[in-house]
Amino acid sequence: MNSKQHLDINGKPFNRNLMVLVLLVGTFCTVLNGTILTTAFPTLMSTFNVSTSAVQWLTTGFLMVNGIMIPVTAWLSTNYSTKSLYLFAMSTFLVGTILAFIAPNFATILIGRLVQAVGVGITMPLMQLVMLSIFPANQRGTAMGLGGLVIGLAPAIGPTLSGFIIDHYSWRDLFGMIIPIVIFVLIFAMFFMRPVIKTRKTKLDIPSLLLSTLGFGALLYGFSSVGDEGWGSPIVLSTIIGGLLLIIWFGHHQLHMDTPFLELRVFGVKKFSIAAALSSTVNMAMIGVEMILPLYLQIVKGMSAFHSGLTLLPGAFLIGIMSPITGRAFDKFGPKDLARMGMFLLTAGTIPFLFLTKSTPTLDIVILYAIRMFGISMVLMPVTTDGMNALPFDLMSHGTAVNNTVRQVFSSMGTAILVSVLTNVTNTVKPGKAMLHEAPLKYQDNYLSATLTGYHAAFMVAILFCVIAFGITFMVKDGAKSKSVDTTNKVEKAAAEKAGE
């Protein structure tokens, strides 16, 4: 038999390229939904007559359920075949999308978003796990780079696409345009998705599931509420502290189980721990700025939501284009120089944001944001791949789940910190109400100055995240290719033996 032919766990050949295509298109659709409602909130508030805090749940609830599902995926991928799990995830996502599309009221669209999030929480880590499973170690950088194209590009184009559709069509089209694509993905998945990860039946530990769900759910809710409630809010403090305590309890429980629900011992592998710390810190710098930069463009420069998204679009496309290229560079050169060069660019591209004014040329912002995204493309997926390569094959599902969960939590934390710094500094230095009546023009100038001071403070914190991440890159070592355990084709070798070859 052709040695290049790829076999699933049952010894049957499959087309790897078509399987990867199905995975990437499906995951792109699901991840895109994380940010696609960003610019649609005013329209939805008017349509359903709901408040700002209520409509925010379409994103807050989505991110919470998504974050809760990621750790569960490790158990699901161990117990159910790749094909069955992917079909279930995409079908669930389709049901949620249809519910949101036909929603007659706000409650229905919210339920639809939460159902969508269940599918998204499975597809993203499953895509990464499958890519790591069907490619040998010396090609995983390229494979994960393709995954990075999806995970980096889809959320970034969401606000721009949303703004265009809201301006020219109905908010329902945000969901309606995805439905036929997901149906096609499901049809193709039935033919081209194959079981490529060995499964074994393990008992679902209910205490672990409850602790994971409540702990990560409370923590994510707490961080997502900081922008509206502030750090001193009893709701914020109680949910963050309660979530942390439940997660500590969850971790203690996992370390004393023979078959953990989520294997936290992956942190015992130094290379994986360094990769998780670096990718999480980079995510804090990336997601936080992605949140506050559009606010600056709209509030200070007076852009529409669509045009602010359009300003950031070149950077989004750049990370999409560069992710496969930097993946190949990782396969050839290793992660060390890529990570350091990428963090240098990310830091250098963030520092000029300290000097933004109302008259800063839009082209400067486009270029600086593109430099940041170029740097991120050199760090995020190469370092993640390096960490995953250090794990034995049977721990990869847990490593993927742990890495994605940590990144999700740190992203929420980074956004909460930057938004709260922006709000608190602005409120501290803004002029008093009395000036509004005494000297309205001076009040307007001072208020703009206070707002810019708030943005400068937030960008300073983002630079701090960059500097921390840059420091971590000096702990990254090369040698991933030679030292990693190339367990990829163990599945194919075992399948070949089973087929009698």
Secondary structure as GFF3:
##gff-version 3
##sequence-region A 1 501
A	DSSP	beta_strand	6	7	.	.	.	ID=ss1
A	DSSP	beta_strand	13	14	.	.	.	ID=ss2
A	DSSP	alpha_helix	16	32	.	.	.	ID=ss3
A	DSSP	three_ten_helix	38	40	.	.	.	ID=ss4
A	DSSP	alpha_helix	41	48	.	.	.	ID=ss5
A	DSSP	alpha_helix	52	55	.	.	.	ID=ss6
A	DSSP	alpha_helix	57	79	.	.	.	ID=ss7
A	DSSP	alpha_helix	82	102	.	.	.	ID=ss8
A	DSSP	alpha_helix	106	134	.	.	.	ID=ss9
A	DSSP	three_ten_helix	137	139	.	.	.	ID=ss10
A	DSSP	alpha_helix	140	168	.	.	.	ID=ss11
A	DSSP	alpha_helix	173	176	.	.	.	ID=ss12
A	DSSP	alpha_helix	179	192	.	.	.	ID=ss13
A	DSSP	alpha_helix	206	229	.	.	.	ID=ss14
A	DSSP	alpha_helix	234	255	.	.	.	ID=ss15
A	DSSP	three_ten_helix	264	268	.	.	.	ID=ss16
A	DSSP	alpha_helix	270	299	.	.	.	ID=ss17
A	DSSP	alpha_helix	305	333	.	.	.	ID=ss18
A	DSSP	alpha_helix	336	350	.	.	.	ID=ss19
A	DSSP	three_ten_helix	351	355	.	.	.	ID=ss20
A	DSSP	alpha_helix	362	389	.	.	.	ID=ss21
A	DSSP	three_ten_helix	393	395	.	.	.	ID=ss22
A	DSSP	alpha_helix	396	429	.	.	.	ID=ss23
A	DSSP	alpha_helix	433	438	.	.	.	ID=ss24
A	DSSP	alpha_helix	440	472	.	.	.	ID=ss25
A	DSSP	three_ten_helix	473	475	.	.	.	ID=ss26
A	DSSP	alpha_helix	480	483	.	.	.	ID=ss27
A	DSSP	alpha_helix	490	498	.	.	.	ID=ss28
###
